[in-house]
């Protein structure tokens, strides 16, 4: 089966090749016979020799490995054409064909070697073609056959050689583009060209034939020659401009054949003088017309290609620009493009909306005017820095940066700059983010954090009052005692002085408590300052001292001896610890055994970890997964915000909050914070301290 | 039998508060003793019959003021207690008063209030102490009575006439009269009214 298919393929291949050989031979034969028809009778010469153009065309069109078919076809066609010729026997024709094939193949190789593009698409490639097919091949073909006569010094040798040269050159120059285009592009043109163009083609063809017949069929005085022979020129120009090299070459070919045919029959402008003159005149005329025409056609083609390319490029640019504009317009941020002079060269709709200017007002404006007066120098410096060292850059992130609307309102914004290399130099793509929403959300969140803090603190107001009343009571009693002592006849002044000292220290103690409470109660700005974690733990333990006592809980503080500095907000960290401790105490409310609360601080490599351990019932697995959700609470009166807020506060500090617990074994809540390396001011270490160890039964 | 000078015991864990209260009371002329917590007080408690009072903080590490109060009650201590707290709530004060506290004060405490409370407590104790001495004496007198005399005393106090007593006991009216005279002498009273009051005091003591 396989063999059969292979056999069939092989057979088909042979058949196809044979067909090509025979077709080529037939066409060559026809063209050669056509040439014979156009011979000027006594000289057996003609104006142009087309078969050579056919050979060159097929060699240009088909790949080298197919050339053998044309070689065979050529031999066959040449032999057939000269079969009945009386002067030149078939064998001589066959020999000439060998020589012809070699020169044309060499010429074809040269053309493809020196102009890799289609030979007729650019002026330079056409020049290569003209040099090869119009000079070298004709020289190589015509001169050798005339060499013996030239050597003998026959008078007719030179003119014959020149005529022969021109005949081959013209054939090559006019025929090759025509035949090549017929083989390569004609079918495509027929299929895809718009009907107007086809109509134009038909119109041109008819016009050329009519004008050609008319001009070269009109017997006139030799004097009228110049004027009349110009008549086809407009048509040739038309062909060259509209149909490029292919159209021009076919039109030339038509003119050449018509003029030759009429000249042979003694009609038309080329009929004065001898036959040799006719041929030469005709040849020179055709050469003078065809060379510039072909060059012009190639030039037109080149221009058109360049124009098409340019057009395509412009289209592509426009599409890119459209896409870019779409992206820019559909971005939720306001986008601006700023040049190195600080001028806005592009702004999207969002920018209009954000700043209240129209796009037209924005473009050409300096970008500084979009910021309030006090921030302009900052913006200018940032932009200057950006253009000096172009890299991704943010202005106003994390700080209170504002933009100025046209109505004078200041809006919180953030600007991200991205460098863009464009043909007109470095540009800054500025993405402006409107922070109003975010700021509102932040505000709400801070409100919530504060409310949650107040809620937690309201749970132990009694203890807070106790904590303040204690020193106040001491002060009052001391003052009373002093008063009584001073009423005595000889007041013990030394004792009174001691009393006054005690009053002062109690007063300081009360104000200390109040200060700590105030900072917890007020809603201040969020800060990022260096804090010692043990100090925070001590403060919270102090605030909760009475509460712990009231609940009969034993509190232990196991503080690290290493300096443990973190960067953060004092109140927020206190709030987290407060939440965790209150939770721990509440968890132990029902505990029958000893109630122990341990606050531990440790320093681990790059982290400071604070742990709060209780001896309560622990957290069940099911609870643990939901523990940090908002509105989840196991307490009867809990809001379920404490842990969720605590976790978000810790995460804001770049830390983590987590729980370790076994049911029935108590629970430990930990939070870690990135440790601040070596505090610059103080490095005193807090000694391991057990803050309080009190038991109540 | 009794200390001539009453002692005010101040129990408060807060050093500065304790010191200030003690100073005030000393300046006011009292003998004062301070303790940092309930335990310290319980280690060497003053004798039950000693004179004085306790100024007690409610909230303290270890046993709270209220817990100390009930412990002292169980021991039969006669020392009156004044509570002094940084922040008192109603349930706390109710519990304290029910437990027999003479006063419940909150810090910061006014001088007059504290001194008045202490004085009041000492007076109360003074009274209780003299009362106790008196009833002890009465009890001793009562114990000297014979069974018949006690019976007659009961009936007299009930308001029975001699005749009725005689018939109730099945003895002669004269015998009743003689027993009655004997009994009034033994009880160191001169009138029937005085006898009735004394008898009621004895009854109350039993």
Interface residues (C-beta under 8 A of the other chain):
Chain A: X462 X463 X465 X466 X467 X469 X470 X471 X472 X473 X474 X475 X476 X477 X478 X480 X481 X482 X483 X484 X485 X495 X499 X502 X505 X506 X509 X546 X549 X550 X692 X694 X695 X696 X697
Chain B: X14 X16 X17 X19 X20 X21 X23 X24 X26 X27 X28 X59 X60 X61 X62 X63 X64 X84 X85 X86 X87 X89 X106 X107 X108 X109 X110 X111 X114
